[in-house]
């Protein structure tokens, strides 16, 4: 049962995430011709569920911790930030670039989570260029075992 619900939740989250990313990416391609808007890149993410939490991990190489912002609003977790230029800015007249594939600029990733999460206990860590956000499930959403009592014993206890 846990595996089936995990698959369903992850499928919904990934579908919503892909739709949001596609909408944002379309704006990014249109803005490439506009020099006043910064370049947009989408860091890759892994999203998975454990028995007690949802976990979102994002690869953010070259991004400083102070340039990352995490918000949770109406069950949507949004990670935004900025990665600075990857090429040196000094003496650009003397700079000969052969390949420049590492994008810089702003990024934003959003994922919608189920209603049964404990927003007050969300934690984030950042190590080795990987941001990990843990969103615990609410106590009511955690699996539990229900004890079965004998009706006769329960009637004696109530009497």
SEBAKOL-529503 format. One record per residue (C-alpha): residue in three letters; x, y, z. Coordinates in steps of 0.001 Angstrom, whole numbers, padded with zeros to 6 digits, always signed. Each point is the difference from the previous one (the first is absolute). Layout:
<recs>
alaXYZ ...
</recs>
This chain:
<recs>
unk+000000+000000+000000 unk+002807+002442+000868 unk+001734-000597-003351 unk-003209+000666-001974 unk-000701+003263+001810 unk+003659+000983-000413 unk-000191-000567-003756 unk-003227+002002-000279 unk+001311+002948+002010 unk+003317+000086-001859 unk-001752-000215-003378 unk-002198+002973+000905 unk+002937+002011+001330 unk+002162-000676-003069 unk-002823+000806-002421 unk-000683+003313+001739 unk+003714+000747+000194 unk+000502-000692-003701 unk-002937+002247-000897 unk+001409+002855+002109 unk+003482-000495-001428 unk-001344-000018-003559 unk-001829+003275+000594 unk+003077+001600+001523 unk+002310-001379-002705 unk-002156+001484-002744 unk+000490+003449+001593 unk+003728-000681+000216 unk+000333-000712-003722 unk-001984+003118-000852 unk+002197+002093+002316 unk+003301-001106-001555 unk-000379+002711-002627 unk-000646+002611+002682 unk+003333+001026+001534 unk-001624+001763+002952 unk-001372-003260+001475 unk+002373-002423+001692 unk+000518-003478-001367 unk-002081-002712+001638 unk+001202-003515+000750 unk-001768-002906+001646 unk+002097-002023+002421 unk-000831-003715-000016 unk-001971-001300+002992 unk-000856-003342+001575 unk-003280-000240+001902 unk-000860-003023+002075 unk-002151-001102+002906 unk+000956-001939+003102 unk-002367-001318+002644 unk+000321+003226+001998 unk+000841+002763-002511 unk+000291+001315-003532 unk+003532+000867-001095 unk+001041+002389-002774 unk+003671+000021-001014 unk+001365+002499-002518 unk+003429+000159-001627 unk+001232+003570+000403 unk+003689-000035-000951 unk+001645+003385+000230 unk-002921+001528+001913 unk+000747+001609+003341 unk-002323-000790+002884 unk-000892+003680+000489 unk-001268+000135-003609 unk-002648-002703+000587 unk-003514+000684+001286 unk-002491-002704+001047 unk-003679+000770+000516 unk-003001-002158+000867 unk-003412+001460-000747 unk-003311-001833-000464 unk+001741-003373-000287 unk+002396+001201-002698 unk+003712-000197+000758 unk+001942+002514-002112 unk+003777+000177-000253 unk+001365+003147-001649 unk+003451+001436-000294 unk+002785+001396-002109 unk+003241-001414-001295 unk+002612+002585-000884 unk+001878+000179-003273 unk+002223-002995-000619 unk+002496+001848-002211 unk+002347+002645+001410 unk-001268+003553-000485 unk+003464+001616-000056 unk+001633+000962-003267 unk-002724-001402-002242 unk+001808+001507-002978 unk+002863-002434+000660 unk-002251-002951+000812 unk-000264-002676-002716 unk-002891-002346+000724 unk+000031-003354-001762 unk-003008-001571+001714 unk-002436+001551+002481 unk-002669-002542+000985 unk-000510+000731+003685 unk-003024+002243+000351 unk-000270+002711+002590 unk-002767+002286+001163 unk-003199-000594+001922 unk-001819-003285+000493 unk-003251-001114+001539 unk-001405-003479+000625 unk-003405-000684+001550 unk-001634-003190+001119 unk-003486-000431+001421 unk-000210-002342+002981 unk-003031-001762+001506 unk-002086+001718+002672 unk+001190-002210+002837 unk+003427+001537+000702 unk+001361+001748+003084 unk+001095+003374-001414 unk+001394+001156+003358 unk+002665-002723+000025 unk+001465+000370-003513 unk+003800-000233+000055 unk+002613+000763-002646 unk+003680-000871-000243 unk+002596+001002-002575 unk+003167-002033-000483 unk+002329-000670-002938 unk-002210+001978-002395 unk-003142-001998+000858 unk-002987+001604+001711 unk-002183-002457+001928 unk-003419+001096+001285 unk-001888-002378+002301 unk-003736+000595+000397 unk-001347-002212+002817 unk-003436-001550-000267 unk-002614+001061+002546 unk-000502-002422+002868 unk-003509-000861-001254 unk+001406-001124-003348 unk+002517-002459+001426 unk-000902-003686-000041 unk-001006-001479+003319 unk-001147-003313+001362 unk-003490-000213+001509 unk-000347-002398+002911 unk-002929-002419-000112 unk-001737-000581+003298 unk-002509-002629+000983 unk-003506+001478+000314 unk-000678-001821+003274 unk+003231+001311+001559 unk-000795+003533-001163 unk-003517-000183+001522 unk+001464-001133+003351 unk+002485+002884-000069 unk-002768+002537-000693 unk-002235-001397+002749 
</recs>
